[in-house]
Amino acid sequence: MTDQSVMNEPAEDLSNQAVTADVVVGLLTLNNAGTIEQVVKSIIEGLQRFFGGASAMIVNCDGGSQDGTPEIVERLAAGQVAARIVPGAAGHYASLGTDSGLSGRADDVRRLCETAQSLQAKTCLIIEGNLRSLSPQWIELLGRPVYHDGMDFVVPLFRRHRYEGTLVNNLLYPLMRSLYGKRLRYPSGGCYGLSGRLARELIKNPFWSQDEARISFDGWMTTVALAEGYQVCHAFLGVKDQDSKLGTADLAHVLAAAVGAIFHSMEDYESGWERTHESTDVPLYGVVDYAPLTGPINIARMVSGMRQGVRDLLPLWEVILSPETLSQILTLGIQESDEFHFPENLWVQVVYEFALAYHDQVLHREHLLKSLTPLYLGQTASFVLDTQRGGTEQVEASVESLCRRFEAMKPYLTDRWRWRDE
């Protein structure tokens, strides 16, 4: 393990020290005294069991904790593994797993990447301090693909029931897959594995000065890895349990943040995604399983949200959508809830036309993005109705069918995108 005598030097001074670490575990914390002890113990055990021959350091980027969290980290690490406390963007972030739009956590991850670069780290793990379910095996599953197998970006998968993550399954994943050609589910947050070279790429990327892109750090980080050709993979970690101090996030805000990050990145990487015509699988570490469905899905409420959008947002949709697409949307507004069906082709057209409207800046971009929410609710209601009599296999088959439709209809996007740029 790394020399303890330099463990409390500021991150910016590392470049002047003869210090290296093969594995850096970046720990993001803010008032996590209730969970941090188990997190740090799991990190230490994971490093000792699975990376015993490597030099390692825990880098705690703390956002101004008032409950002694950094002191707990130092106490537990003493004599076990080198640790460094890096002052973070005080009080600005609450959860790595939430697209909250708060810039502090992006700044803190940047400092972690800079520290990893200074330490010449081969592997950098990003761990959230409020994870109750973190185990030593997570350190292996997130770190081994990078340290031993040459992966650059490890995205976690967690145990969920088949209708959790519908925003990912019905929008984010199919769109990202069609754009960049990798079957990588959108990040679930909480933890990641990065190679040293990807960390260096993130540091030099102009993203850090683009406030609009920072609304979804997870989406931006994934886009960079995919668009720049880095090796990506999944690690299945099992159950995810977090101590979250946040209330229930507004769906329109979450959707706008996540989709906005993808649309924004399309501007920067258009020459790459325009040339991508098919998708390929990514490696998976671990074995995926699913949780049982715990209760009914309120389809009627989703359809009602779609109808409310037809009543309230028609003037905006008339600017965003083509007349042909809008006319089909209007017919959906009169369907009965138990027979509601949003055709795949129509949903793909809607998403691509929203991307084009964002590109053309036909409306204030936040208003444009939030107006997609009722249409997403309609698509989700249709998705549940189409698959509710089957099991997980049918849900996954439906997701795959939608992804292939996004890929097949991609010329609908690229042809119009080029025409607008001419």
N, C-alpha and C positions, 0 to 999 in steps of 0.2 A: 504494500500500500504506500501512498505518497507521504512524504515527509510532513509530520504534523506541525512543524515549526512555522510553516507559512500559511496555516489554515485560515487565518483571519485577515490576510492582506486584501485590500480592495481589488476587485476584478481587473481594473484597468492597470494594476501594477504587475499582473501575472507575466506579461511579456518580458519583464526585466528580471524574472526569477528563473533559475535553472530547475523548473518544475514541469513535469508532464504527467498525464493520466490517460491510460488506454480507454477507460470507461468513465464518463461523467454522468452522474445522475442529477439532473436538474429538478429541484423540488420547489414548486410554487406554493407559497403559503400566505395566508392572511387570517389570523386569529383561529388557528386550527388546533389549539391545545387539546381539545377533546379527542382528536383522531391521530395526531401526529406521532404519538409514541408507537402505535402499532405500525404506522406507515414506515417510520425510520427503522424499526426492528426488522420488518420484512425486507426492506432495501438492503440492510447490512447482511442478513442471512442469505438473500439471493446473490449478492456479490461474492460472499465467501463460498457458497456452494457451487455456483456455476461459473464464476470468473476468478477463481482462486489464484490463478497464475498471472492475473492482470493487475496493473496499478489502477487505482480507482479513487474517485473523489465525489462526495456529495456537495453540490453547490445549491445552497438554499437562497433563493431569491424571494425575499419576504416583503410584502406590501405594507409594512408598518404595523405589525401585530402589536396589540396591547395586552395580550394574555400570556406572554412569555414563550411563544412558539419557537423562535430562534434559539433561545436558551435550552429548550428541551432537545432540539436537534443537536446542538453542540455537546450536551451532556451525554446523550446516547451514543454519539459517534466517537467520543473520546476513547482512544485506545483500540478502536475497532476499524475505523476507516477515516481517512482525511476528510475534513469538512470545511467549507468556506461559506460565510454569510455575505450575500451580496445585497445591498439595499436596493429595493425595487421601487416601482411607481406607487408610492404610498397610498393605500386605500382605494386604488383605482380599479381593481378587478376582484371578482368574487369567485369565479369558477372557470377553469379551463374548458370544461365541458359545455359551456353555454355561450352561444353567439350573442353576447350581450351588447356588442357595439362599443364597449369601453376599451379605450386604447391602452390602458395600463398593462394588461396582460400581454399584449403584443410587444410592448417595450421590454417587459421582463423576459420574455422568451428571446428577444434579441440579445439581451445581456447574457443570458445563458449560452446562446450560440457563440457570442464573442469570447466568453470564458472558455468554452470548449475548444475554440480555435487557438486561444493562447496556450492551453494545455496540450495542444496537438492531439486531441482525443480522436480515437478511431470510432468510438460509439458514444452517442449522447442520448440519454433517456430523459423524457420530460414527464414528470409525475406530479399529480395534483395532491395537495396536502390534506384534502378532506375525504380521501378514499378509505372507507371502512373495509372494503373487501380486498384491498391489495395484499397479495401473497408473494412469497419468494419466487414461486413459479412464474409470476408475471414478469419479474426481472429477467428470467431466462427467455421467456417467449418474446419479449420486446427487444432484448439485447442480442440473443444468439443469431437471428437472421442477419444482423448487421455485422457483428463481430466475427462470425465464422463463415457466413455464406455470401457476403458481399452485397447484401441489400442496403438500400439507402433510406427507405421510409417504411416504417412498420405501423400499420393502422389497426387499432384494436377492434375486435368484434366481441359482443357480449350476448349473454343468454337472454333472449326476449321471446314473448309470444308473437304469433305470426302477424298481428296487426300493430305491433309497436314499430315505430319508425316509418309510418306511411309517407311522410314528407320525403324521406330518403328514397323509399322504394318507388314512389310514383312520380318523382320530379328530379331530385338532386342526382341520384345514381344514374338513371337513364340519360339525363342531359350530359353529365360529365363523361360517361362512357362513350356516348356518340361523338363528343368533341375530341377526346384525347385517346380513345382506343384501348383503354385498360378497364377490366372488370373489377374495379376497386370501389367497394361501397363507401359512401361518404363518411368522413370521420365521425366517430361517436364521442370523441373527447375523453378527457380524464387522464390519458397517458399516450405517449408515442415513442417510437424509436427512430433515431436519425443517425445517419453516418456523418463523420466529420466533414466530408466533402459537401453534403447537402447543407449542413450548418453554415459552411462558408458561402454557399450559393444564396442562402436566405439573407445573410448579412449584407451582401453586395446588391441585393435586389432593390430597385427603386420603390418598392411597396411602402417602405417605412415613411416616405414623405407623401404618400397618397392617402389622405384622410378617408376618401370615399371607399377605398378597398378595405380599410381596417374594420369595417363593420362585421366581418366574419373572418377572423384570423385562421380558423381551421380550414375553411374553404380555400383561402389564399395559399396556405402552406401546401395543401394537397395539389392545387393547380400548378404551383411551381414545380413540384416533384414530377408530375405527369408531363407537363408541357416541355420541361427541360430534359426529359428522357432519362430520369433517374429510375433505379430499380425499386419497385414498390411491392409490398406484400401485405397479407393480413395475418394477425395472430388472434386466435380465439382464446379469450381469457376467462370465460365463465360468467358468473353473476357479478354485476356491478352495483355496488351500494355506496352512495355518497352522502355525506353530511352537508346538505345544501341549505343555506340560509336565505335562498331566493324564494320569492313567491312564484305562482304559476305565471309563466311568460305568456304575453299576448301573442296569439298565433300569427297575426298579420305582421307583427314586428319580427318574429323569428323567421318567417318566410321571406320577408323583405331583405333581412340581413343575409341569409344563406343564398338566396337566388341572386341578390345584388352582387355578392362577391363573385359568383360565376360569370354573370353578365359583364361585370367590370373587367375581369381578367380576359374575357374574349377580345377586348380592345387591344390588349397587349400581345396576345398570342395568336392573332387571327391567321398569320401565315402558316402556323403549325396545325391548328385544328382544321383548317380548310383542306389540308392534304390528307387527313385521316379518314379512311373509308371503311374500316372494319375494326373489331375489337378482339382482344385476346385475354385469356385468363391470367390471374396473378397467383403466385404461390400462397399457400395457406399453411400456417403452423398451428397445430392443435386440431381438435375435432369439434365441429359445430354441433350443438344441440339446441333445442328450443323449449321454452317454458310453456305450460298449458295455458290456454285462454281462460282468464279468470272471471269474465263477465260479458254481458251483451254489449254490442256496439250500437250506439244511437244513430242509426242511419237517417231517421226522419229529421233529426236536428241538422245534420249535414246538408240534406236536400233543402231544408228551410233556409239555411245560410246561403245556398246557391240562388234560391229564388229571391231572397232579399237583395243579393247583388244585382240581379237582373233589374229590380225595381230602382235601386239607388245609384248604380254605377254605369248605367247605359250611356250617358254622355261621354264618360271616359273611355269605355270600350269602343265607342264609335270612332275615336281617334286612334286607338291602339290596334284594333283588329280590322281585317279586311271585311268588306260587306258579306262575302260568302261565308266566312267563319262566323261572323256575328249572327247571321240569319239562322245558322244551325244552333248556336247557343240559345237563341230565343225560343226555339222549339223545345229545348230541354227544360225550360222554366215551367212548362205545363204538364210534364210527366208526373204520374203518381209516384209516391216515395218508394213503394215496394216493387215497382217496375222500372225504376230509374236506371238509365244506361247512358254513359258518356263514351261514345265510340273512341277507340284508340287513336284513329287517324285525326279526329277532331282535337283531342287533347294535345297531340304532338304539334298540330298546326297552331294551337293557342300558345303553347310555350315558345315556339319558334317566332311567332309574330310579336310576342312580348319582348323577346330578345332583340328583334329588329327595331321595335319602337324605342327600346332603351338605347340602342346604338344611335338612332336618329334624334334622340332627346325630344320626342314629340310632346312630352309632358314633364313636369317635375318628377325626377326619377323615383323618389320615395313614394309619391302618390301612385305612380304607375305600378311599382312593385307590390304595394299593399292591395291594389285593386285586383291582383291575381288570386287573392285568398278565397273568395267565394267560388271561383272556378276550380281551385284545388279541392275545396270541400265537395263539390259535385263529382269530381274525378274519384275522390276517395270513397264516397258513398257507392259509386258504381263498382269500384274495385272490391269492396266488401261484399256487395250483393252478388257479384259474379263468382266469388270464391268461398262464401260462408258455408256451403254444404260440403266442402272438401277439407282437407287438412293442410298442413304446412307445405306438402309437395305441390298442391294446387296453387297456393299463394306464390310459391317460388316460380312455378311455371307461368303464372300470369305476369309476374315481374319480368321474367325473361322475354316473354312475348312483347311486352311494352318496350323493353330496351331494344329489341330487334326492330320494332316499328320506328323508334327514334333514329336508329342507324339507317334504315331503308329510306326514310323521308328527309335525311340530312340535306340532299340537294335543294329541297324547298327552302332551307335556311341559307345555304352557301350561295345559291344563284341570286337571291334577293339581296344578300349582304354585299356581294360584288357590284350588283347593279346600282345600289345606293352610293357606293364609293367611287363610281365612275363619273 
